[in-house]
Amino acid sequence: MKKGFFSFAAAVLLLVAVWETAVRVFSIPEYLLPTPTAVFAYIVQHSGFLIVHLASTFLEATLGLVLALVCAFFLAAFFAVSQPLKRLSLPIVVGLQAVPVVAIAPLLSLWIGVGLVSKVAMAMLLCWFPMIINAVRGFESTTLEQRALFTIYGSKRSQIFLHLQVPQSMRFLVSGARTSAGLAMIGAIVSEYTGANLGLGYLIMQATYQLDTVELFAAILLAAVSGLLLSWSVGLAERTILRRYLRT
């Protein structure tokens, strides 16, 4: 794990060095591509202002991810209990995933408003699909031998479901949540494009209209860091809160 972190840090430092060097050597105007030092200086100088927008987007993405996790688990559980329901509903779920997210965001703003609820709903819709697919695979990953062993020891169908299929599905579901963390951030930011007065998406739109490239890069950088932080938080939850449960 430490080796992976140092490799990642080295890659980031190399990218920043190449970026800084290229801008200075080729004299690229700041309105086209600012230097990393200018972006970092802007973040430090306006940290209080940026933290407010960052916290808003991070909250929206986190709530969306948690709601998607809960909805994906229960929907996958229904699919596991009822195969006809799965055959009927799963194609609809796949079809909804194919709808462009940019087309959904304005509708959510129109139906729900431009407040927190529409942003959370957008983040949830964008990241729940990988979780559902992973959870369904988890419920279906139990073998006939495993179920037969539970039956031999007198377990009822509900006990097999709770003590075998649910733990198996949680392994896959958490894996899907880690993959979806970045998607939750994207969903929250895209939703802010369609109507908001707070958040990184709002900040990106304002900076674009004002041709403030330094602020634009600062907002994009914070969005990337937030996605990584959210993914790391899910991984931490997997290693701490869920570890004992997943071993059952």
N, C-alpha and C positions, 0 to 999 in steps of 0.2 A: 504493500500500500504506500509506504513512504517512497519507495523507488518510483512508483507511478506519479506521485505528487511532484517529486523533484523533476521528473521528465516533463511533466506538464508545465511547471514553472520555467524550466529552461526553454521550452518551445515558445512560451509567451514572451519571455525576455528577448529571445532571438527575433521574434516577429516585431516587437516594439523597436528594437535596434535597427532593423532593416527599414521599417516605416520611417523612423526619424531621419535616418541617413538619406533615404530616397527623396524625402521632401526637401531637405536642405541642399543636396547635390543638384537636383533638377529644378530648384527654385520654384516649386509648385505653390501657387497662391493659396493663402489660408482659406479663402472662400470655396476652394475646390477640395483641398485636403489639408487640414491643420496638422501640426506635429503632435505626437503623443504628449510631449511636455506641456504644450499649450492646453490640451484637453485635461490632463491631470491637474494643471494649475487652476483651470476653471472649476473643476470638481472641488478642489480644496477651498477656493475662494467663495464658492456658493454652496457649500456643503449643507447648510441648514435648509436652504430653498430646495435643493435636490432631494434631500432625505424625505421631505413631506410628500413629494411626488412618488418617490420610490416606495415609501411605506404604503401608499394608497394602492399602487399596482400590485405590490407583493401580497397585500391582504386579499385583493380580488382573486389573484391566481391561487393562493393557498386555499381559500374557501371553495373555489371552483374545483380544485384537485381533490379536496376532502369529500365534497358532495359527489363528485364523479366516482370516487372510490366506493362510497356507500351504495350508490345507485347501481354500479357495475356488479358489485357483489350480489345484491338481492336479485337483480335481473338474471345473472348467471345461475343463481340458485334455483330460480323458477324454471329456467331452461333445463337444469339437471333433473328436476322433479317431473317435468312434463315435456317429453320429446315432441308431441304435436305443437305445443306452444313455441318451442325452439324453432321447428321447421317453418312456422308461420311468421315469427317475429324477427329472426336473425337476418333474413334478406332485407327487411325494412331498416334494421340497424345499419347494415352495410350500405344501403342506398342513401341513408341520411349522411353518412360519412363522406359520400361522394359530392355532396352539395358544397359549393365554394363558401368558405367561411366569410368572405367579404359580402356575400349575398345575404347571409343570415344576420349579421350584426345590425344593419339598419332596421330589420324587422323586429328584432328584440328591443331596440331603442324605441320603436313605434308602439309596440305592445306593452312593454313593461316600464318604459321611461329611460332616462339617461342616468339614473342613479346607480347605487352599488349593486342592486339586484340584477340588472341587465348585464353588468360586467362579469359578475360571478357566473351567471347562466352561460355566457359566451365562453368563458374559460372551461366550464364543466362540459359543454357540448363538444369542445374541440379535443379534450383529452380523455373522454370516457371510452372511446372506441377501443384503443389498445388494451384497456383494463378489462372490458367485457370479453374480448377475444381470449385474453390470457386466462381470465377466470373460468371461462367455459372449458378451455383446454385443461385447466386444473381439475375441475370436477370430473372430466372424462378421463383423467390420467390414472385413476384407480383401476387395478387389474381384477380379473375374475378371481384370481387366487386370493387377493387381499379381502375381497368381499366374502368369499367362501370361508375364509378363516374367521372373520367376524361372526358369520352365521353359525359356524360350528360351536362357538363359545356362547351362543344364545342371544346374540345382539339383534335387536329389532331394526327395521328399516330406518327409523328415525335416528337410532344410535349409530348406525353405519354412516348415515349422512353427516351427523354432527361430529363424530370422532374420527372419521376417515376422509370423507370427501371434502368437508370444510377445511381441515388443515392442509390438504393437498392443494385446494384452490387458492388458499392464502399465499402460498409460495409463488404461484404464478401471478396473482393479483398485485402483490407488492412489486414484483419485477415490472409489471406493466405500469405501475404508478411511477417508478423511477424513470421509465422511458417517457412518460407523459408530463413530467414536471415542466420541461421546456415548452411543451404545447400549451400548458395552462397559462404561462407567461405570454405567449403569442396571442392566445384568445383574449386575455385581459387587455393587452395593448391595442389589438385590432378593434375591440369594442370601444375603446376610448377615442379612436379616430372618428367614430360616428356621432359623438356627442359627449363631452366631458369638460370640466374645468379644473381637473386634477388628474395626476398620473403621468407616467412616462410616455404613454401614447399621445396624450394632450401636449406634453412638452415637445415631442418629436414633430407634431404638426405645427405648433407655433414656431419652432426653430426653422422649419422648412419654409414657411410663409415669409419669415423675416430674413432668410438667407444667412442665419447665424449657424455656420457649420460647426463651430467649436461646441456650442450648446447641443447641437444635433448629435455629434459624436459622443459627447458626455452622456446623453440620455441613452444612446444605443449601447454604450459600454456598461452602464448601470443595468440595463435590461439583460444583457448577457450574464453579468455577475449574479443578478437575481435569479435567473434560470438555473445557474450552477448551484447557487445556495439552496434553492428549493429542492433540487435533485439530491444534493448532499443531505438535506434534512430528512428526506424520505429514506435514504440509505441508513442514516443514523437511527431512525425509528425501527427499521428492519433489524438492525443489529442489537438494539437494546430492548424496546418494548415488546417486539414480536418474536424475539429469538427463542424464548422458552416455549411459546405457544407453537411455533412452527416445528419444533422438535418432537411434538407429541404425535 
